[in-house]
Amino acid sequence: MKKTVQVVAAIIENEHREILCALRSRHMSLPNMWELPGGKVKEGEDLFTALERELYEEMSCRIQGQEVFHENVHEYDTFIIQLIAIKAKLVQGVPQKNEHAQLIWLQRENLASLHWTPADIPAVEALMNETLK
């Protein structure tokens, strides 16, 4: 039986309503694919704490999780990922590419131009179809 991994992903918008996108480095699994930044939830950790910890560890910035936006399950060859995308606000610092090859900010309508990890695609599609107020 495949192991299921719970992963949180941050949807962070800047003042221009652009979304933070992260390119996985060649040293990571699924290299050279784009993702919403985040990481694994540790046992006993709540989703928002996990997201805030992961962004601080990976990008040296502080965020505040606000609301769960999207959730989906994707089965890879060797494991299953439960991806929970959470809208978050940048509260301190500027995201740094400590582990990723590249970070960019993109408008929703341009998100489809990137080669996303399969698990991220449903959340990205939901973002592109989101009606903004």
N, C-alpha and C positions, 0 to 999 in steps of 0.2 A: 504494500500500500504506500502511495506517495505521501510525503510529509506536506502538511498545509502550513504556510508561513503567512502571518498577518503583517501587512505592511501599510504604513501611512504615507501619504503624499501631500505636499503642500501646494495649494493654489494661492500664490502671492501675486497681487496686482500692485503696480506702481501708480503714481499720480496720473499717468497717461492711459490707465486701464490696460496696460500691457501685462502679460503673464510671464513669470520667471520660468525658463526652460533650461534643463541641464543635460549636457551631452556626456554620456557614460564614457569613461576613459578606456583605453585599450587593455588596461589591467583588470577591469571589472568584468563580471559576467555580462552578456549581451553588450559587448563593446561597440562604440560608435553609434549607439541608438540614443534617442532623446527620451527624457523622462521628466515627470514632475518630481522635484527633489523630496527626499524623505528617507525612510528606512524601516527596518524591522521593529516591531513592538516587542519589548522584553516581557517575560512572564510576570504577571501581576501589575504591569504598567498600564495606565489609562491612555487612550488614543492621543489626547491633546498633549500630555506630558511627553509621550514618545516622539511626537512630531517636533515639539519644541527642542527636545534633547538632540534629536538627529540633525536638525538644521544648525544647531550650535556646533555640534561635533564636525559636521561636514562642510559648513560654510561660514563658520565664525560670526554668525549674526543671531540676534534674538528675534523670535517671532511670537505671536500670540494666536493660538488656534481659536477660530470663531464658530464655525459650524461645519458639520459633515455635509458635503456637497454630493458625493457620489460613492457608490460601493459596488464592486464587482469581483467575481472570481474568475481566474484564468489558469488553465492547466498547461504547464510546460512539460517537457519530456521527463524531467526527473522530480518535479515538485509542483505543488499547487499554490498559487498566491491569492490571498484575499486582500485586495487593494482598496483602502479607504481614503478617498481624496477629501481633504479638509481645507476649507477657505481659511486663510490666515493673514495676519497683518504683520508687516515688518515693523518692529518697535525699536530696534537698536542695531546699528552697524550697517554695512553693505555686504551682501552675499559675496563670498570669495570661493574660487574654484579650487579648494583644497584637495578634493578627490576626483572631481569631474574634469574633463578635457576643456569644456567651454560652458559659459553661462550666457544666455541672451534673454532679452525681454521682447516678446512678440504680441501684436494685436491678435485678438481671437480669430479674426478672419484669415490670419496667416499661419495658424497653428498646423493646418493640414500640410504645409510645405515641408515639415520635418518628418524624419523616419523614426517614429515612436516605438517604444517597446510594446509588444502585444498587450500586456496587462494595462498599460496606460491609455490605450486607444479609446475604450468606452468613456473614460472620464474626460478626455480631450474632446471627443465628439459632443458630449453633454455640454462642455464649456462653450464650444463653437455655436451650439444651438440655444444657449441660454439667452433669454430676453433680458436685456439690461434696463434698469429703471432710469 
